[in-house]
Amino acid sequence: MSNPRAEYSPIVGRPPLRLPGGAKVAVWPVINVEEWDINAPMARTVIPAPQGVTVLPDIANFSWFDYGLRVGFWRMKGVLDRHGIRATLSLNASVCNSYPVIVEESLKSGWEMLGHGFIQRALNLEEDERDVIRRSIRTIKETTGRAPRGWMGPGLAETFDTPDILAEEGIEYVCDWVNDDQPYPMKVKSGSLVAIPYTVELNDIPMYLVQNHPSPEIFQRSKDYFDTLYEESEEGARIMCVSTHPYITGAAHRIRYYNQVFEYIKRHEGVIFMTGSEILDWYKGETGM
């Protein structure tokens, strides 16, 4: 069946959207900061278990992930701070309790907090997804003083009820639907919810862990992606999300290419860097939502 959450709308022929200041492309850097449970099988693995048997604790894969929080995140934050770019932090709410300095330093740089579940576990595996969503929102609000306006499910996973629950709980935008280069309204039972263009194409998980590309891939792919959107923007604004994880892009052999992405993009006129909430507010203003 067709998408039950949105009307089909080909990007050609839409009324053109215009970004602030006459910009052509809005670049949206997202860093996914997660917490994995050492008592459970790892959410993702880089090395197979010995003898092909899952072991607990899985020290090799847990510490690979933990490197991202101890080292990789700070490399990535250093890159963005040097460029004067604010990121959107896709945040497992439990990080507020377990790694509070990451949240504190991100807030100092003016970064946005985006709800990403309570811990890194798909909503489909939770006994009560509404409770997880509520607990995530509450924890982020208690820590930062502000409830998150956006949501991304762990693993981009949703149940058939998730968008309705998100809207009912006050979430204004969602990032699970990677099917457009512009925002669009979603169908929900009450309230409103906007899909903001997230990405699995400029995402370091498929890029490096699934497709096994070499380290420069994030720069070459981002460059080609940006060039296309920049050309197409003559017909209306485009959103370019760059999605990364500290344990992947924050590795020593990849960080220089992450830096090159922003060096290249900043050489172009008509580019604006935005957070998820800024994209949402711009879109609602443009469309009169």
ROFILUM-691248 format. One record per residue (C-alpha): residue in three letters; x, y, z. Coordinates in Angstrom, 2 decimals. Layout:
<rs>
r: ALA	xx: X	yy: Y	zz: Z .
...
</rs>
This chain:
<rs>
r: MET	xx: 0.00	yy: 0.00	zz: 0.00 .
r: SER	xx: 1.05	yy: 3.62	zz: -0.33 .
r: ASN	xx: 2.54	yy: 5.58	zz: 2.57 .
r: PRO	xx: -0.24	yy: 5.78	zz: 5.20 .
r: ARG	xx: 1.38	yy: 8.74	zz: 6.93 .
r: ALA	xx: 1.72	yy: 11.25	zz: 4.08 .
r: GLU	xx: 0.20	yy: 12.25	zz: 0.78 .
r: TYR	xx: 2.33	yy: 11.41	zz: -2.22 .
r: SER	xx: 3.96	yy: 14.60	zz: -3.50 .
r: PRO	xx: 6.62	yy: 14.52	zz: -6.25 .
r: ILE	xx: 9.26	yy: 17.15	zz: -5.62 .
r: VAL	xx: 8.94	yy: 18.46	zz: -9.17 .
r: GLY	xx: 6.14	yy: 20.98	zz: -9.51 .
r: ARG	xx: 5.86	yy: 21.86	zz: -5.82 .
r: PRO	xx: 5.59	yy: 25.53	zz: -4.88 .
r: PRO	xx: 9.21	yy: 26.57	zz: -4.25 .
r: LEU	xx: 10.38	yy: 26.94	zz: -0.66 .
r: ARG	xx: 12.85	yy: 29.75	zz: 0.04 .
r: LEU	xx: 15.40	yy: 29.58	zz: 2.84 .
r: PRO	xx: 16.32	yy: 32.56	zz: 5.06 .
r: GLY	xx: 18.63	yy: 35.10	zz: 3.46 .
r: GLY	xx: 18.18	yy: 33.61	zz: 0.01 .
r: ALA	xx: 20.15	yy: 30.47	zz: 0.90 .
r: LYS	xx: 19.91	yy: 27.53	zz: -1.48 .
r: VAL	xx: 20.75	yy: 24.56	zz: 0.75 .
r: ALA	xx: 20.28	yy: 24.08	zz: 4.49 .
r: VAL	xx: 22.91	yy: 21.74	zz: 5.93 .
r: TRP	xx: 21.84	yy: 19.84	zz: 9.03 .
r: PRO	xx: 24.62	yy: 18.04	zz: 10.95 .
r: VAL	xx: 23.29	yy: 15.34	zz: 13.29 .
r: ILE	xx: 25.46	yy: 13.46	zz: 15.79 .
r: ASN	xx: 23.89	yy: 10.38	zz: 17.35 .
r: VAL	xx: 24.97	yy: 9.94	zz: 20.97 .
r: GLU	xx: 23.74	yy: 6.64	zz: 22.34 .
r: GLU	xx: 24.07	yy: 4.41	zz: 25.38 .
r: TRP	xx: 24.34	yy: 0.66	zz: 24.93 .
r: ASP	xx: 23.55	yy: -1.80	zz: 27.72 .
r: ILE	xx: 26.66	yy: -3.87	zz: 28.52 .
r: ASN	xx: 24.37	yy: -6.54	zz: 30.00 .
r: ALA	xx: 22.62	yy: -7.14	zz: 26.65 .
r: PRO	xx: 23.80	yy: -8.09	zz: 23.15 .
r: MET	xx: 25.38	yy: -5.04	zz: 21.55 .
r: ALA	xx: 23.16	yy: -2.83	zz: 19.40 .
r: ARG	xx: 25.78	yy: -3.09	zz: 16.67 .
r: THR	xx: 29.04	yy: -4.99	zz: 16.24 .
r: VAL	xx: 32.29	yy: -4.40	zz: 14.40 .
r: ILE	xx: 33.94	yy: -7.75	zz: 15.19 .
r: PRO	xx: 32.30	yy: -11.19	zz: 15.26 .
r: ALA	xx: 31.93	yy: -13.06	zz: 18.52 .
r: PRO	xx: 34.54	yy: -15.74	zz: 19.25 .
r: GLN	xx: 33.57	yy: -19.16	zz: 17.86 .
r: GLY	xx: 30.45	yy: -17.50	zz: 16.46 .
r: VAL	xx: 28.74	yy: -17.50	zz: 19.87 .
r: THR	xx: 27.31	yy: -14.33	zz: 21.41 .
r: VAL	xx: 29.04	yy: -13.65	zz: 24.72 .
r: LEU	xx: 28.10	yy: -11.38	zz: 27.60 .
r: PRO	xx: 29.71	yy: -9.08	zz: 28.38 .
r: ASP	xx: 30.80	yy: -8.37	zz: 24.81 .
r: ILE	xx: 33.88	yy: -6.38	zz: 25.76 .
r: ALA	xx: 35.33	yy: -5.89	zz: 22.27 .
r: ASN	xx: 32.20	yy: -4.40	zz: 20.77 .
r: PHE	xx: 31.14	yy: -2.49	zz: 23.88 .
r: SER	xx: 34.53	yy: -0.82	zz: 24.18 .
r: TRP	xx: 34.52	yy: -0.03	zz: 20.42 .
r: PHE	xx: 31.29	yy: 1.89	zz: 21.00 .
r: ASP	xx: 32.56	yy: 3.40	zz: 24.27 .
r: TYR	xx: 35.58	yy: 4.83	zz: 22.44 .
r: GLY	xx: 33.15	yy: 7.12	zz: 20.68 .
r: LEU	xx: 32.00	yy: 8.67	zz: 23.95 .
r: ARG	xx: 35.48	yy: 8.90	zz: 25.47 .
r: VAL	xx: 37.37	yy: 10.12	zz: 22.37 .
r: GLY	xx: 35.44	yy: 10.23	zz: 19.08 .
r: PHE	xx: 32.71	yy: 12.63	zz: 20.19 .
r: TRP	xx: 35.26	yy: 15.20	zz: 21.28 .
r: ARG	xx: 37.07	yy: 15.03	zz: 17.95 .
r: MET	xx: 33.81	yy: 15.65	zz: 16.11 .
r: LYS	xx: 32.76	yy: 18.44	zz: 18.42 .
r: GLY	xx: 36.16	yy: 20.05	zz: 17.92 .
r: VAL	xx: 35.63	yy: 20.05	zz: 14.15 .
r: LEU	xx: 32.21	yy: 21.66	zz: 14.36 .
r: ASP	xx: 33.28	yy: 24.19	zz: 16.98 .
r: ARG	xx: 36.20	yy: 25.30	zz: 14.81 .
r: HIS	xx: 33.81	yy: 25.83	zz: 11.92 .
r: GLY	xx: 31.29	yy: 27.62	zz: 14.13 .
r: ILE	xx: 28.62	yy: 25.06	zz: 13.25 .
r: ARG	xx: 25.93	yy: 23.97	zz: 15.73 .
r: ALA	xx: 24.84	yy: 20.35	zz: 15.57 .
r: THR	xx: 21.65	yy: 18.58	zz: 16.51 .
r: LEU	xx: 22.44	yy: 15.92	zz: 19.11 .
r: SER	xx: 20.29	yy: 12.82	zz: 18.63 .
r: LEU	xx: 20.32	yy: 11.72	zz: 22.24 .
r: ASN	xx: 19.41	yy: 8.57	zz: 24.14 .
r: ALA	xx: 17.94	yy: 10.25	zz: 27.22 .
r: SER	xx: 19.88	yy: 7.95	zz: 29.56 .
r: VAL	xx: 23.04	yy: 9.75	zz: 28.42 .
r: CYS	xx: 21.87	yy: 12.71	zz: 30.52 .
r: ASN	xx: 22.49	yy: 10.55	zz: 33.59 .
r: SER	xx: 25.42	yy: 8.41	zz: 32.48 .
r: TYR	xx: 27.51	yy: 10.90	zz: 30.48 .
r: PRO	xx: 26.27	yy: 14.33	zz: 31.60 .
r: VAL	xx: 29.41	yy: 16.21	zz: 30.49 .
r: ILE	xx: 28.57	yy: 15.41	zz: 26.85 .
r: VAL	xx: 25.19	yy: 17.09	zz: 27.25 .
r: GLU	xx: 26.63	yy: 20.01	zz: 29.20 .
r: GLU	xx: 29.34	yy: 20.78	zz: 26.65 .
r: SER	xx: 26.92	yy: 20.41	zz: 23.73 .
r: LEU	xx: 24.57	yy: 22.93	zz: 25.32 .
r: LYS	xx: 27.46	yy: 25.37	zz: 25.79 .
r: SER	xx: 27.98	yy: 25.26	zz: 22.02 .
r: GLY	xx: 24.30	yy: 25.95	zz: 21.38 .
r: TRP	xx: 23.47	yy: 22.48	zz: 20.10 .
r: GLU	xx: 19.92	yy: 21.15	zz: 19.99 .
r: MET	xx: 18.84	yy: 18.03	zz: 21.86 .
r: LEU	xx: 16.76	yy: 15.60	zz: 19.77 .
r: GLY	xx: 14.97	yy: 12.72	zz: 21.51 .
r: HIS	xx: 16.37	yy: 9.32	zz: 20.44 .
r: GLY	xx: 14.70	yy: 6.90	zz: 22.83 .
r: PHE	xx: 15.77	yy: 6.31	zz: 26.42 .
r: ILE	xx: 18.48	yy: 3.76	zz: 25.67 .
r: GLN	xx: 19.57	yy: 2.35	zz: 22.32 .
r: ARG	xx: 16.77	yy: -0.16	zz: 21.84 .
r: ALA	xx: 14.10	yy: -0.14	zz: 19.12 .
r: LEU	xx: 10.65	yy: 0.99	zz: 20.23 .
r: ASN	xx: 9.24	yy: -2.22	zz: 18.75 .
r: LEU	xx: 11.05	yy: -4.13	zz: 21.52 .
r: GLU	xx: 9.68	yy: -2.00	zz: 24.35 .
r: GLU	xx: 6.72	yy: -3.17	zz: 26.43 .
r: ASP	xx: 5.25	yy: 0.35	zz: 26.60 .
r: GLU	xx: 6.47	yy: 2.73	zz: 23.91 .
r: ARG	xx: 4.47	yy: 5.67	zz: 25.24 .
r: ASP	xx: 6.19	yy: 5.33	zz: 28.58 .
r: VAL	xx: 9.60	yy: 5.26	zz: 26.86 .
r: ILE	xx: 8.74	yy: 8.38	zz: 24.88 .
r: ARG	xx: 7.44	yy: 10.18	zz: 27.97 .
r: ARG	xx: 10.44	yy: 9.16	zz: 30.06 .
r: SER	xx: 12.84	yy: 10.29	zz: 27.34 .
r: ILE	xx: 11.16	yy: 13.69	zz: 27.01 .
r: ARG	xx: 11.01	yy: 14.17	zz: 30.78 .
r: THR	xx: 14.65	yy: 13.24	zz: 31.35 .
r: ILE	xx: 15.94	yy: 15.59	zz: 28.64 .
r: LYS	xx: 13.74	yy: 18.41	zz: 29.94 .
r: GLU	xx: 14.87	yy: 17.91	zz: 33.53 .
r: THR	xx: 18.53	yy: 17.97	zz: 32.44 .
r: THR	xx: 18.47	yy: 20.79	zz: 29.90 .
r: GLY	xx: 15.49	yy: 22.85	zz: 31.01 .
r: ARG	xx: 13.76	yy: 22.32	zz: 27.68 .
r: ALA	xx: 11.75	yy: 19.41	zz: 26.27 .
r: PRO	xx: 12.97	yy: 18.10	zz: 22.91 .
r: ARG	xx: 10.89	yy: 19.24	zz: 19.96 .
r: GLY	xx: 12.05	yy: 16.43	zz: 17.67 .
r: TRP	xx: 12.34	yy: 12.65	zz: 17.76 .
r: MET	xx: 14.31	yy: 9.92	zz: 16.05 .
r: GLY	xx: 13.58	yy: 6.33	zz: 16.94 .
r: PRO	xx: 16.56	yy: 4.12	zz: 17.84 .
r: GLY	xx: 17.44	yy: 2.44	zz: 14.55 .
r: LEU	xx: 14.79	yy: 4.71	zz: 12.92 .
r: ALA	xx: 12.28	yy: 2.16	zz: 14.21 .
r: GLU	xx: 8.60	yy: 2.94	zz: 14.74 .
r: THR	xx: 5.46	yy: 0.97	zz: 15.45 .
r: PHE	xx: 2.30	yy: 1.79	zz: 13.51 .
r: ASP	xx: 1.26	yy: 3.97	zz: 16.48 .
r: THR	xx: 4.48	yy: 5.94	zz: 17.02 .
r: PRO	xx: 3.69	yy: 9.13	zz: 15.04 .
r: ASP	xx: 0.33	yy: 9.51	zz: 16.80 .
r: ILE	xx: 1.93	yy: 9.03	zz: 20.21 .
r: LEU	xx: 4.72	yy: 11.49	zz: 19.43 .
r: ALA	xx: 2.26	yy: 14.20	zz: 18.40 .
r: GLU	xx: 0.12	yy: 13.56	zz: 21.48 .
r: GLU	xx: 3.17	yy: 13.88	zz: 23.73 .
r: GLY	xx: 4.17	yy: 17.25	zz: 22.25 .
r: ILE	xx: 6.85	yy: 16.21	zz: 19.75 .
r: GLU	xx: 6.73	yy: 18.52	zz: 16.72 .
r: TYR	xx: 9.04	yy: 16.84	zz: 14.20 .
r: VAL	xx: 10.29	yy: 13.35	zz: 13.44 .
r: CYS	xx: 13.34	yy: 12.07	zz: 11.56 .
r: ASP	xx: 12.54	yy: 8.40	zz: 10.92 .
r: TRP	xx: 11.17	yy: 8.92	zz: 7.39 .
r: VAL	xx: 14.09	yy: 9.30	zz: 4.98 .
r: ASN	xx: 11.97	yy: 9.87	zz: 1.87 .
r: ASP	xx: 12.39	yy: 13.52	zz: 0.85 .
r: ASP	xx: 14.75	yy: 16.48	zz: 0.49 .
r: GLN	xx: 12.19	yy: 18.87	zz: 2.00 .
r: PRO	xx: 10.06	yy: 18.73	zz: 5.15 .
r: TYR	xx: 6.43	yy: 17.67	zz: 4.87 .
r: PRO	xx: 3.42	yy: 17.27	zz: 7.21 .
r: MET	xx: 2.56	yy: 13.80	zz: 8.47 .
r: LYS	xx: -0.90	yy: 12.39	zz: 9.07 .
r: VAL	xx: -1.56	yy: 12.02	zz: 12.81 .
r: LYS	xx: -4.74	yy: 11.52	zz: 14.81 .
r: SER	xx: -4.37	yy: 14.78	zz: 16.74 .
r: GLY	xx: -2.05	yy: 17.77	zz: 16.72 .
r: SER	xx: 0.62	yy: 18.03	zz: 14.04 .
r: LEU	xx: 3.90	yy: 16.35	zz: 13.17 .
r: VAL	xx: 6.42	yy: 17.31	zz: 10.48 .
r: ALA	xx: 8.91	yy: 14.93	zz: 8.86 .
r: ILE	xx: 12.35	yy: 16.58	zz: 8.60 .
r: PRO	xx: 14.69	yy: 15.05	zz: 5.97 .
r: TYR	xx: 17.07	yy: 12.69	zz: 7.76 .
r: THR	xx: 19.35	yy: 10.39	zz: 5.76 .
r: VAL	xx: 20.61	yy: 6.86	zz: 5.32 .
r: GLU	xx: 22.73	yy: 7.95	zz: 2.34 .
r: LEU	xx: 24.98	yy: 10.41	zz: 4.20 .
r: ASN	xx: 24.97	yy: 8.18	zz: 7.26 .
r: ASP	xx: 28.16	yy: 6.58	zz: 8.53 .
r: ILE	xx: 26.50	yy: 3.31	zz: 9.59 .
r: PRO	xx: 25.57	yy: 2.07	zz: 6.09 .
r: MET	xx: 28.54	yy: 3.88	zz: 4.60 .
r: TYR	xx: 31.23	yy: 2.20	zz: 6.68 .
r: LEU	xx: 29.70	yy: -0.73	zz: 8.58 .
r: VAL	xx: 27.40	yy: -2.12	zz: 5.88 .
r: GLN	xx: 28.97	yy: -1.06	zz: 2.58 .
r: ASN	xx: 32.55	yy: -1.15	zz: 3.93 .
r: HIS	xx: 33.79	yy: 1.97	zz: 2.15 .
r: PRO	xx: 37.26	yy: 3.38	zz: 2.91 .
r: SER	xx: 37.69	yy: 6.39	zz: 5.19 .
r: PRO	xx: 37.43	yy: 9.18	zz: 2.53 .
r: GLU	xx: 33.91	yy: 8.08	zz: 1.54 .
r: ILE	xx: 32.10	yy: 10.53	zz: 3.80 .
r: PHE	xx: 33.80	yy: 13.47	zz: 2.09 .
r: GLN	xx: 33.41	yy: 12.26	zz: -1.49 .
r: ARG	xx: 29.79	yy: 11.25	zz: -1.01 .
r: SER	xx: 28.90	yy: 14.46	zz: 0.84 .
r: LYS	xx: 30.58	yy: 16.54	zz: -1.85 .
r: ASP	xx: 28.64	yy: 14.83	zz: -4.65 .
r: TYR	xx: 25.40	yy: 14.97	zz: -2.68 .
r: PHE	xx: 25.83	yy: 18.66	zz: -1.93 .
r: ASP	xx: 26.67	yy: 19.52	zz: -5.54 .
r: THR	xx: 23.45	yy: 17.90	zz: -6.74 .
r: LEU	xx: 21.25	yy: 19.64	zz: -4.17 .
r: TYR	xx: 22.98	yy: 22.96	zz: -4.83 .
r: GLU	xx: 22.13	yy: 22.68	zz: -8.53 .
r: GLU	xx: 18.55	yy: 21.51	zz: -7.87 .
r: SER	xx: 17.95	yy: 24.33	zz: -5.40 .
r: GLU	xx: 17.17	yy: 26.66	zz: -8.31 .
r: GLU	xx: 13.74	yy: 24.98	zz: -8.15 .
r: GLY	xx: 13.38	yy: 25.40	zz: -4.39 .
r: ALA	xx: 15.24	yy: 24.93	zz: -1.11 .
r: ARG	xx: 16.86	yy: 21.61	zz: -0.26 .
r: ILE	xx: 17.82	yy: 20.08	zz: 3.10 .
r: MET	xx: 21.07	yy: 18.12	zz: 3.43 .
r: CYS	xx: 21.48	yy: 16.06	zz: 6.57 .
r: VAL	xx: 24.89	yy: 14.61	zz: 7.50 .
r: SER	xx: 24.35	yy: 11.86	zz: 10.08 .
r: THR	xx: 27.24	yy: 10.48	zz: 12.10 .
r: HIS	xx: 28.10	yy: 8.48	zz: 15.22 .
r: PRO	xx: 31.11	yy: 9.20	zz: 17.46 .
r: TYR	xx: 32.36	yy: 5.60	zz: 17.47 .
r: ILE	xx: 32.45	yy: 5.57	zz: 13.66 .
r: THR	xx: 33.23	yy: 9.00	zz: 12.21 .
r: GLY	xx: 35.12	yy: 9.97	zz: 15.37 .
r: ALA	xx: 37.79	yy: 7.35	zz: 14.63 .
r: ALA	xx: 41.26	yy: 8.80	zz: 14.02 .
r: HIS	xx: 41.39	yy: 7.63	zz: 10.40 .
r: ARG	xx: 38.05	yy: 9.25	zz: 9.46 .
r: ILE	xx: 37.94	yy: 12.58	zz: 11.30 .
r: ARG	xx: 39.93	yy: 14.52	zz: 8.69 .
r: TYR	xx: 37.34	yy: 13.66	zz: 6.04 .
r: TYR	xx: 34.53	yy: 14.84	zz: 8.31 .
r: ASN	xx: 36.36	yy: 18.15	zz: 8.57 .
r: GLN	xx: 36.74	yy: 18.30	zz: 4.79 .
r: VAL	xx: 32.97	yy: 17.99	zz: 4.35 .
r: PHE	xx: 32.42	yy: 21.34	zz: 6.05 .
r: GLU	xx: 35.48	yy: 22.98	zz: 4.54 .
r: TYR	xx: 34.07	yy: 22.21	zz: 1.10 .
r: ILE	xx: 30.49	yy: 23.25	zz: 1.81 .
r: LYS	xx: 31.54	yy: 26.55	zz: 3.41 .
r: ARG	xx: 33.32	yy: 27.57	zz: 0.22 .
r: HIS	xx: 29.92	yy: 27.99	zz: -1.46 .
r: GLU	xx: 27.61	yy: 30.97	zz: -1.23 .
r: GLY	xx: 23.97	yy: 30.40	zz: -0.41 .
r: VAL	xx: 24.47	yy: 27.79	zz: 2.32 .
r: ILE	xx: 22.97	yy: 27.95	zz: 5.78 .
r: PHE	xx: 23.65	yy: 25.58	zz: 8.69 .
r: MET	xx: 20.54	yy: 24.86	zz: 10.74 .
r: THR	xx: 19.37	yy: 22.72	zz: 13.65 .
r: GLY	xx: 16.28	yy: 20.55	zz: 13.40 .
r: SER	xx: 14.11	yy: 23.07	zz: 15.26 .
r: GLU	xx: 15.31	yy: 25.90	zz: 13.03 .
r: ILE	xx: 14.35	yy: 23.87	zz: 9.96 .
r: LEU	xx: 10.95	yy: 23.17	zz: 11.50 .
r: ASP	xx: 10.26	yy: 26.82	zz: 12.34 .
r: TRP	xx: 11.37	yy: 27.96	zz: 8.89 .
r: TYR	xx: 9.16	yy: 25.36	zz: 7.18 .
r: LYS	xx: 6.10	yy: 26.21	zz: 9.27 .
r: GLY	xx: 6.61	yy: 29.88	zz: 8.53 .
r: GLU	xx: 6.99	yy: 29.23	zz: 4.80 .
r: THR	xx: 3.87	yy: 27.08	zz: 4.58 .
r: GLY	xx: 1.68	yy: 28.83	zz: 7.15 .
r: MET	xx: 1.33	yy: 25.73	zz: 9.34 .
</rs>
